[in-house]
Amino acid sequence: MPDSTDSRVFLTDVVLRDGHQSLIATRLRTEDMLPVCESLDAIGFHALEVWGGATFDACVRFLKEDPWERLTALKKALPKTPLMMLLRGQNLVGYRHYADDVVERFVARAAERGIDIFRVFDALNDLRNLETAIRAIKANGKHAQGALCYTVSPVHTLDMYVADARRLVEMGADSIAIKDMAGLLTPYATFDLVAALVDAVDVPVHLHTHATSGLAAQCHLKAVEAGCRHLDTCNSAFAGGTSHPASEVMVAAFQGTPYDTGLDLEAIKAVGDRLREVRKKYAAFESEFTHENVAVQSSQVPGGMMSNLANQLKEQNALTRIREVFDEIPRVRAELGYPPLVTPTSQIVGTQAVMNVLTGERYKVITNEVKRYLLGGYGQPPAPVDDRVRRLAIGDQPVAEGRPADQLAPEMERFTQEIGELAECEEDVLTYAMFPDIGRDFLSDRRDGNLVPEPLPDTGESGRPVTEATPTEFIIDVHGESYEVQITGVGRDSGGKRQVYLTLDGMPESVVVEPRDSYLATKAPGRARASSAGHVTTAMPGTIVEVLVAVGDSVEAGQPVLITEAMKMETELHARLQGQVVAIHVERGDRVMPGEVLVEIE
């Protein structure tokens, strides 16, 4: 590692991980990364962030790529530059805590595949959740960078961050990172925090901040003045907005000063020119909510969370309500004890905020992850949680006080047995461990030769998606009946919207929809509308993850009967009355919509 006492500033470029996670919902494919790797590798960055975060999930869920093979390919293509990953402590790259043996094996395999620097953090800054990961990183001879999740609240003080940094160094951290995932830092707050950390610890201090509020480049300058010599930047092709300050900008800013990065500005610009052309392919994942907006100081929504939240709301046909969700997020965060908004707490808080808005009643539906959080399953919240919310979610159940992983028995043997012959190597077992349902489907499709990535919409010369290449499906209600609609490419323009015509039971019906192009409509198959207390339904569109009962079972009021997944969070659906299950209209993997009868109880 370079000597951090040198006045030179060292840059870590995040274009291959956080840049596209922040701006195009983590959709950049390996095939579009590899052509620029030789040029990136020659520039001389301190490191390149290439793996971890949401990229593992996106590879398996959407791109149908093996994330481990991506890492191997990138290491081969980037032999000169240290590779960095973002590791969520005991959560690894998943959304729950894993047993220590899983953490140890994941770190070992990532190190062997090519990760040199592990930036490890805990969403709650509960440092107990970093112990095993840091120990494993050091055991594999790699650099352990302890990250402090920066946020603003009544309990997040300068003294707290300094104390945590000292504890991380005592645990073995080789460097400290300020992880400002939402872009909440201001220039003078940055100076004070960096100065305090540089004075408190004898290891390098790194700054990772997003450009969301428009203040990040100024924060970089004040950080350097305060003694920071390591900055995260992003190639300009995926910089700005909810991403990061451009690498080119920071190179130019320090040229001819004692802080000169020594990097070739023209070489970085040339990579940016190539990546700008690549970005046009992903126009369908662009969002107006990833632009710079100082309102983040109020909403506190991180860049990666913002682009993914917008994309997920779009899938729920509720993008018009995103402002209400942004207003709700700070309220939910305060009620849950001011957790920093970073994976998985950003998903926990964000999804609960969405449900509070879309169901029309706050905490009418509470996700399993919120319940697990309130039971202590993720660690100690920074501040006390709201008693009313706790009672609604978990009643009088006891809250675990210890390190969550201490309650977990070793899991690797069980995962290995469960996935069986679908796993060709230990990495496959770890993929299944991270995401059992989509992991199993991925490995099964790979075996059968059926791995097909989600389609990229064709684009015109402007780079905007041509919608007729990929029909959009949604549900509309006409006279109390639900219909599946596919928008494909025809229809009469009517005042900025589309006038389309549906033939329903032999009678034409005119329906105005948002500016799309055409229709193909059929009645939603099979499921009646819920009309009695014995009908179990869902308040959110989603996918059935598990059916917990069988026909003939006796159930109690409040008993879980189904588990659904929406926006990567699981929710239990409960029986509203005591009785017997007389019919089940869904199975695992089915898509379900609000108001449909999924289970009947009499």
Secondary structure as GFF3:
##gff-version 3
##sequence-region A 1 602
A	DSSP	beta_strand	10	13	.	.	.	ID=ss1
A	DSSP	pi_helix	15	19	.	.	.	ID=ss2
A	DSSP	alpha_helix	20	23	.	.	.	ID=ss3
A	DSSP	alpha_helix	30	43	.	.	.	ID=ss4
A	DSSP	beta_strand	47	52	.	.	.	ID=ss5
A	DSSP	alpha_helix	55	58	.	.	.	ID=ss6
A	DSSP	pi_helix	59	63	.	.	.	ID=ss7
A	DSSP	alpha_helix	67	77	.	.	.	ID=ss8
A	DSSP	beta_strand	83	87	.	.	.	ID=ss9
A	DSSP	three_ten_helix	89	91	.	.	.	ID=ss10
A	DSSP	alpha_helix	100	113	.	.	.	ID=ss11
A	DSSP	beta_strand	117	120	.	.	.	ID=ss12
A	DSSP	three_ten_helix	127	130	.	.	.	ID=ss13
A	DSSP	alpha_helix	131	139	.	.	.	ID=ss14
A	DSSP	beta_strand	143	149	.	.	.	ID=ss15
A	DSSP	alpha_helix	158	171	.	.	.	ID=ss16
A	DSSP	beta_strand	175	180	.	.	.	ID=ss17
A	DSSP	alpha_helix	187	200	.	.	.	ID=ss18
A	DSSP	beta_strand	205	209	.	.	.	ID=ss19
A	DSSP	alpha_helix	216	225	.	.	.	ID=ss20
A	DSSP	beta_strand	230	233	.	.	.	ID=ss21
A	DSSP	three_ten_helix	236	238	.	.	.	ID=ss22
A	DSSP	alpha_helix	247	254	.	.	.	ID=ss23
A	DSSP	alpha_helix	265	279	.	.	.	ID=ss24
A	DSSP	three_ten_helix	280	285	.	.	.	ID=ss25
A	DSSP	three_ten_helix	288	290	.	.	.	ID=ss26
A	DSSP	alpha_helix	296	299	.	.	.	ID=ss27
A	DSSP	alpha_helix	303	315	.	.	.	ID=ss28
A	DSSP	three_ten_helix	319	321	.	.	.	ID=ss29
A	DSSP	alpha_helix	322	335	.	.	.	ID=ss30
A	DSSP	alpha_helix	345	358	.	.	.	ID=ss31
A	DSSP	alpha_helix	368	374	.	.	.	ID=ss32
A	DSSP	alpha_helix	387	394	.	.	.	ID=ss33
A	DSSP	three_ten_helix	404	407	.	.	.	ID=ss34
A	DSSP	alpha_helix	412	419	.	.	.	ID=ss35
A	DSSP	three_ten_helix	420	422	.	.	.	ID=ss36
A	DSSP	alpha_helix	426	434	.	.	.	ID=ss37
A	DSSP	alpha_helix	436	448	.	.	.	ID=ss38
A	DSSP	three_ten_helix	467	469	.	.	.	ID=ss39
A	DSSP	beta_strand	472	478	.	.	.	ID=ss40
A	DSSP	beta_strand	481	487	.	.	.	ID=ss41
A	DSSP	beta_strand	492	494	.	.	.	ID=ss42
A	DSSP	beta_strand	497	504	.	.	.	ID=ss43
A	DSSP	beta_strand	507	513	.	.	.	ID=ss44
A	DSSP	beta_strand	521	523	.	.	.	ID=ss45
A	DSSP	beta_strand	535	536	.	.	.	ID=ss46
A	DSSP	beta_strand	542	547	.	.	.	ID=ss47
A	DSSP	beta_strand	554	555	.	.	.	ID=ss48
A	DSSP	beta_strand	560	566	.	.	.	ID=ss49
A	DSSP	beta_strand	569	574	.	.	.	ID=ss50
A	DSSP	beta_strand	579	584	.	.	.	ID=ss51
A	DSSP	beta_strand	591	592	.	.	.	ID=ss52
A	DSSP	beta_strand	599	601	.	.	.	ID=ss53
###
